[in-house]
Amino acid sequence: MTGVRMTDAVGSDRLLADLRALGVSPGDTLMVHVSMRRIGPLEGGARGLVEVIDRAVGASGTVLVALGALDAWSSVNEEPEVRCADLLAGSPPFDAVTTPADPDVGVFAEVFRTTPGTQVSDHPEGRFGARGAAAEILTRDVPWHHYYGPGSPLDRFVTLGGRVLRLGADDDHTTVIHLAEYAAPLSDKRAVRRHRLVRGEDGPVIRTIECLDDSDGIADYDGTGGDDEFGVIWREYRATDRVAVGTVGNAVGELADAADLVDFASRWIASHARVAPCRR
């Protein structure tokens, strides 16, 4: 017989104790990145982890997760713009309520999205799920263009004093650094236009989205050694000893202040990008 025995799974009380030891407190506003593979077998699986994090932040706290959206037609945006409408015709439209999370984000995101009580933002690119006291504040009225920039859920999260909780996540998976791309004082940043089919009041409609390039980066960078710049930024930030580090389940748990991380990342981007800085 194969499979995980309940005696091998990490229990909810142990997980809660691990989060408390890391520094998670009632009332926290957390943005969570999780590798279920690294955190190990848990009682209740990913849904059990959602429940434990809810317990950790309590009724006055909030949990935010980047969801993205399943999009089997994303390659359309690599074609000339004049062809996008024809290529998207007949594809499934994005629906904030029913479209699954982007599989690249990980298993936890889809379980979080479908857990009763989660509120989801209505955007096919910068889509988030949130639970708790500030869930509506974080998910409502997302800017259509520049959805990671000023006024975005990321911006609101930082304003609320949010902290980033990483549980075994890859170094390059720290979404709030996208806000730093907007804050970085650079004169020339790569931007993109994307076309998405979305559900409208009278049926599917094609809408255009303008934003900084959050796929290939807003610039090329020195000092990365070919690695993803987000991973390099996170590792250098962690080396400043401003990140709480511990064990949560079987994973490395990391907890950091989001505003401080964004400030660090913004300065890193400005000093390493191969474009001219803005004149003050």
N, C-alpha and C positions, 0 to 999 in steps of 0.2 A: 504493500500500500504506500502510495506517495502522498505528498502534501505536507502542510505545516500543522503540527499538533498545537492545540491551544496552550499546552504547557511550554511551547517554544516561543509563543508570541509575547510581545511586550504589552503589559497591561496598561489600562488608562491611568491608574494611580501613579505608576512609575513614570509614565510620560509627563503627567502633570508635575510631578516632583522635579523631573529633568528641566522642564521649562521654567519652573520657579528658580531653580539653581542657576539657570542661564541669565535670569533677570527679568523674565516676563511677569508683569504685575496686573492686577485688576485695573481696568480703566485704560489700558494701553490701546493705541491704534497701531495695528501691525499690518505690514504687507508681507505676505508669506510666500516663499519659494521652497518647494519640496521635491526631493527625489524619494519616491516610495521604495525604490529598489535599495537605496542606501540606508534608509531609516529602518528597514527590516520588517519582518512580519509583526503585525500589530493586532491586538484584539479589536475586532470590528473593522479592520482594514482602513482604507482611506476615509470612509465615513466616520469611523471611530476617532481618527485623528482630527477631523473637523470638530467633532464634539468636544475633544479634549482642549483644543485651542479656544473654543467658545468658553469653556470653563475657566481657562487661564486668564482671559481678559475680562470675564464677568459681564454682567448686564450693562455696565457703563462703558465697556470697551467695544472695539470694532476690528474686524478682520477684512483685509482687502487682498484679492488675488487677481493677477493678470490672466485673462481667459483667452483672448484672441477669438478667432472663429474659424471653424472648418471651412476651407475654400479650395475645392478641387480645381477651380478655374483660375487660380491666381496667375498662372503663366500667361493669361491673356494680356496682362499689363506689361509683358515684355515685347509685345507686338506694337506696331505703329498705332497711335491713338485713333486714327481714322477707322481702324478695323475693329476696335474694342466693342462697339455696340453690336455689330453683327456676330462677333465671336461669343458674346455673352448671352445672346438670345437663346432662350430655352433652358438656360442653366438654373439651378435652384437659387432663389433669392435669399439673401440674408434675412433672418428673423431673430430679433433680440431674445425672444422667449424660447424658441425651439432649436436654433442652430447650435450644434455641439461646439465645445471649446476646441481650439486648435490642438491637434494631437501632439504637435511639437512642444507644447507647453508642459505636457506630462499628464499622467493619470489623475493626480490630485485635483487639477483644475476642473475637469469634467465632473468629478464627484462633488466638489465644492459647489459648482454651478447648479447641480440638480438636487442638492440638499434643501429640503423645505426651509424657507426663511431667508434664503439668499436672494438679494436684489441684484439685477444685472443691468449694466448700462447699454444703451441702444446705439452701438457703433460697430461697424463690421471690421474695423482695424484695431482701434484702441479700446477694446472691450474689457471691462472689469466686472468682477462679482464682489459683493461686499455683504457682510453680516454684522449686526449689532447697532449700537447707538447712532453712529454717523453714517450708516449704510446709504441712506437716501441722499445725504449731502455729497457723498463721493460718487454716486452713480447717475445722478440726474443731469440733464442738460449738458451733455458732453459737447465741446466744440467740434463741429464737423471737420474743419480744417485744423491742422496742427494740434491734434488730439492728445499729444503728450506735452504740450507747451503751457503757457500761461492760461489759467482758468480750467485746466484739465483735471481729471481725477488725481493725477500725480501731484500737481500743484496744490490741490486742496489737501491731499494727504500730508504733504510736508507742512503746510500751514497749520494743520491740526496737531503738529508735534509728533508725527508718525515715526515708527521705528521699523527697520527691515529685519525680518526673521528668516534666516536661511537654514534649512534642515537638509543637509546633504546635497544641496543644489550645486550644479556646475558653476565655476567661478564667473562665467560670462552671462549667467542668468540673474541679473539684478536690474529690473525694469526701471527703477526710479532714476537710473543714470541717464535715461532718455531726456529727462527734464533738464539735466545739466547740459545736454547738447543745445538746448534752447537758451540757456543762461550764459553759455560760454561766449566771450566777446571776440568773435571772429567776423571778418569782413565778408567772407564768401563761404557759405555752407551748402553742401549738396542737398538738393530738394527733389521731390518726385511728385508726379500726378498719377493717381490710380483711379481706375473705374471699377465700381462694384454694383452689382445688381442687388437691390434691396426691396423689401416688401413695403409698398406704399398703400395709401388708403384706397386707391382704385386699381391696385394690382402692382406687379413688379415695375420698378423704374430704375434706370441707370443713373448713378450719381458719381460725380467726380470729387476726388479727395486730394487736397494739396497739403504736403507736410514735408518736414525734413526727412532725409533718407534714413529710415530706421531699420533697413535691411542690410545695406552695404556700408552704412556709416556716413556721417556728414562731411568727412574729410579722410585723407590718408594721414598716417601718423608715423613719427619717428619713435624708436625705442620700444617697439612691440615684439620684435623678433619674429614677425609673421603671425603672432597670436591675435585673437580677437581683442580689440582695445578694451572692451568692458571687463574681460577677465584680467587684463593687466592692471586696469584701474582698481578693481576690487582687491587684487593681491597686494598692490602697493598701499592701498588704504588700510587693509588689515595689518600690514607691517608697522603701522603707526601706533599700534596698541590701543586704538580707540574702538575696537570691536571686542565684545564679550564672546568668548569661545568656550564651549563645553560639549558634552555628549547628550544627545536626545535620542532615545531609543538606541539604535546602533549607528547613528549618523553623527557627523560633526555639526553641532548647532552654532550659529553665529547670529549675534544681535547687534545692530548698529543704529545710530541716530540718522534719520533720513536727511535732514537738513544739512548736517555736517558732511555727510557723504556727497550730497549734491554739490556743496561748495568745493569740496576737494576735487571732485570729478570735473567740475567746470574749469578750475584752474589747471588741472592736468591736460584737459582738452586744448585749452588756449596755449599752453606751453609746448605741446607735442604735435599739434596739427601743422600740416604743410600748406597752410594758407596764412594770409596776413592777418594780424590781430586788428581789432577796431581801434581807431584813434580816439583817445579820451578828450 
